[in-house]
Amino acid sequence: MVTAADPGEIRTSVWLVARPAPPGRRRTEAPSGLDRDRITTATVRLLDADGLARFSMRRLAAGLGVTAMSLYWYVDTKHDLLELALDRALGESAPQPAPPAPPAPPTRAGQPGADRAGWPGGLRELARGYRRMLADHPWVAPLSAAYPNIGPHARAFDAALQRLMDDTGLVGAARTGAHLAVRQFLNGCGDAVRRTPEDDFCLALDVLIAGIEAKAAAV
């Protein structure tokens, strides 16, 4: 998978590339006390403080007390680091995996039914957590449009959403449409999150959930 991070540039996602040690370098030569996790944490902090437009490897290195070249022991490019930071932020909105629910009783058509009592609350929790994450990290929205969201936290978030869609009881095109509607709703939060009062967001979310409930009730 590739993404156009900048106009005219095609690159491969950091999550799809194995990064071997550069030839001629020894691990003992790497900067002391530095690792990819610490660099990613510092990147998130710098993006929160200064914004995406002012982010640079030099500014990041200065905050860590190392040279800019030291960072390239752990990432190949600035874009790799931005992808890592994006997934780190997305982890704030991904709920912890829940144990599988017991099988539901058969419906009148003889197909497995769905426990529809809990998914609306779960979807509200997921959506509100996503909105809070966007408000805390305004740079996430533009990066989500520039990079593929295929890191571990992004996959955990999508898996949680898929479980909620399973619980609606919808199947086929109806389930696909409901999932698409939720994803479009969440993606649309990016630019409006700081302009839209939370009460308005919750009202719009309730309308979306009511539509899915009505569709599920008609199945």
C-alpha positions in Angstrom: 0.0 0.0 0.0 1.3 3.4 -0.9 0.1 6.9 -0.1 0.7 10.4 -1.5 1.9 12.2 1.7 2.9 15.2 -0.4 1.9 16.2 -3.9 3.9 14.2 -6.4 5.3 11.9 -3.8 4.4 8.2 -3.5 5.7 6.2 -0.5 5.1 3.0 1.3 3.5 2.9 4.7 5.9 2.5 7.7 3.7 -0.4 8.8 4.4 -2.4 5.7 8.2 -2.0 5.6 10.7 -4.0 7.5 13.5 -1.7 8.5 16.9 -3.4 8.5 19.9 -1.8 10.2 21.8 0.4 7.7 25.0 -1.3 6.4 28.1 -0.6 8.3 26.4 0.6 11.5 26.6 -1.1 14.8 23.9 -1.1 17.4 26.3 0.2 20.0 26.7 3.3 17.9 23.1 4.3 18.4 22.3 7.3 20.6 22.0 6.3 24.3 18.6 6.5 25.9 16.7 6.9 22.6 14.2 4.5 21.1 11.3 4.6 18.7 8.7 4.7 21.4 10.3 7.7 23.1 10.7 9.5 19.8 7.0 8.8 18.9 5.9 10.1 22.3 7.9 13.3 21.8 6.5 13.7 18.3 2.9 13.6 19.6 3.8 16.2 22.3 5.5 18.5 19.8 2.6 18.3 17.3 0.2 19.1 20.1 2.2 22.1 21.2 3.3 23.6 17.8 1.0 22.1 15.2 1.7 20.2 12.0 2.9 23.1 10.0 5.8 23.9 12.3 6.8 20.3 12.9 10.4 19.4 11.8 13.0 16.8 12.7 15.3 19.5 13.9 12.7 20.8 16.4 12.0 17.3 17.5 15.7 16.5 18.0 16.2 19.7 20.0 13.4 18.8 22.4 15.0 15.4 22.9 18.5 16.8 23.3 20.0 14.9 20.4 21.0 15.8 16.8 18.5 15.5 14.0 20.6 12.7 12.4 20.2 10.6 15.6 16.5 10.2 14.8 17.3 8.4 11.6 18.6 5.4 13.5 14.9 4.7 14.3 12.9 6.1 11.3 13.8 6.5 7.7 11.8 9.7 7.1 9.7 12.3 8.8 6.6 10.8 7.2 7.3 7.5 8.9 7.4 9.3 12.2 4.1 11.1 11.5 2.5 7.8 10.7 3.7 6.4 14.1 2.4 9.5 15.9 -1.0 9.2 14.1 -1.5 5.7 15.3 -0.3 6.6 18.8 -3.0 9.2 19.0 -5.7 6.9 17.5 -4.9 4.5 20.4 -6.5 7.0 22.8 -9.9 6.4 21.2 -9.7 2.6 20.7 -11.5 0.8 23.5 -10.0 -2.3 25.2 -11.1 -5.5 23.4 -14.2 -7.0 25.1 -14.7 -10.8 25.5 -16.9 -12.4 22.8 -20.6 -12.2 23.6 -22.5 -15.5 24.0 -24.5 -16.6 20.9 -27.9 -14.9 20.6 -31.1 -17.0 20.3 -32.3 -17.8 16.8 -34.6 -15.3 15.1 -37.9 -16.2 13.5 -36.1 -16.9 10.3 -33.8 -19.4 12.0 -30.7 -17.2 11.7 -28.6 -16.1 14.7 -30.1 -13.0 16.2 -28.2 -10.0 17.6 -28.2 -8.5 21.0 -29.3 -5.0 20.1 -29.4 -3.7 23.7 -25.8 -2.7 24.0 -24.5 -1.6 20.7 -26.0 2.0 20.8 -24.3 2.7 24.0 -21.1 1.2 22.7 -21.2 3.3 19.5 -21.8 6.5 21.5 -18.8 5.7 23.7 -16.6 5.0 20.7 -17.7 8.1 18.8 -17.3 10.4 21.8 -13.9 9.0 22.4 -12.9 9.6 18.8 -14.2 13.2 19.0 -12.2 13.8 22.2 -9.1 12.5 20.5 -9.6 14.8 17.5 -10.1 17.8 19.9 -6.9 16.9 21.8 -4.9 16.4 18.7 -6.1 18.7 15.8 -3.3 17.4 13.6 -4.8 13.9 13.4 -7.5 14.9 10.9 -5.2 16.1 8.1 -2.8 13.2 8.7 -5.6 10.7 8.5 -6.3 12.0 5.1 -2.7 11.8 4.0 -1.6 8.4 5.4 -3.3 4.9 5.5 -4.7 4.1 8.9 -3.3 0.6 9.2 -1.3 0.7 12.4 -2.2 -1.5 15.4 -4.3 1.1 17.2 -6.2 2.0 14.0 -6.9 -1.7 13.4 -8.1 -2.1 17.0 -10.5 0.8 16.6 -11.9 -0.6 13.3 -12.3 -4.0 15.0 -14.3 -2.4 17.8 -16.5 -0.7 15.3 -17.0 -3.9 13.3 -18.1 -5.7 16.5 -20.7 -3.0 17.1 -22.0 -3.3 13.6 -22.3 -7.1 14.1 -24.4 -6.4 17.2 -26.9 -4.3 15.2 -28.2 -7.5 13.6 -27.9 -6.0 10.1 -26.5 -8.1 7.3 -25.5 -7.6 3.7 -26.0 -4.3 2.1 -27.8 -2.9 5.1 -24.8 -3.6 7.4 -22.4 -2.2 4.8 -24.4 1.0 4.5 -24.6 1.4 8.3 -20.9 0.9 8.7 -20.2 3.4 5.9 -22.6 6.0 7.5 -20.7 5.7 10.8 -17.3 6.0 9.2 -18.4 9.0 7.2 -19.8 10.6 10.4 -16.6 10.1 12.3 -14.4 11.3 9.4 -16.5 14.4 9.1 -15.8 15.3 12.7 -12.2 16.3 11.9 -12.7 19.8 10.6 -15.7 20.6 12.6 -14.8 19.3 16.1 -13.6 22.6 17.4 -16.5 24.5 15.9 -19.4 22.2 16.8 -20.6 22.2 20.4 -20.6 18.7 22.0 -24.4 18.8 22.5 -24.8 19.3 18.7 -22.5 16.4 18.1 -24.4 14.1 20.5 -27.7 15.1 18.8 -26.3 14.2 15.4 -25.0 11.0 16.8 -28.4 10.1 18.3 -30.0 10.7 14.9 -27.5 8.4 13.2 -28.1 5.7 15.8 -31.9 6.1 15.5 -31.6 5.5 11.8 -29.6 2.3 12.3 -32.0 1.1 14.9 -35.0 1.7 12.6 -33.3 -0.2 9.8 -32.4 -3.1 12.2 -36.0 -3.2 13.5 -37.3 -3.6 9.9 -35.1 -6.6 9.3 
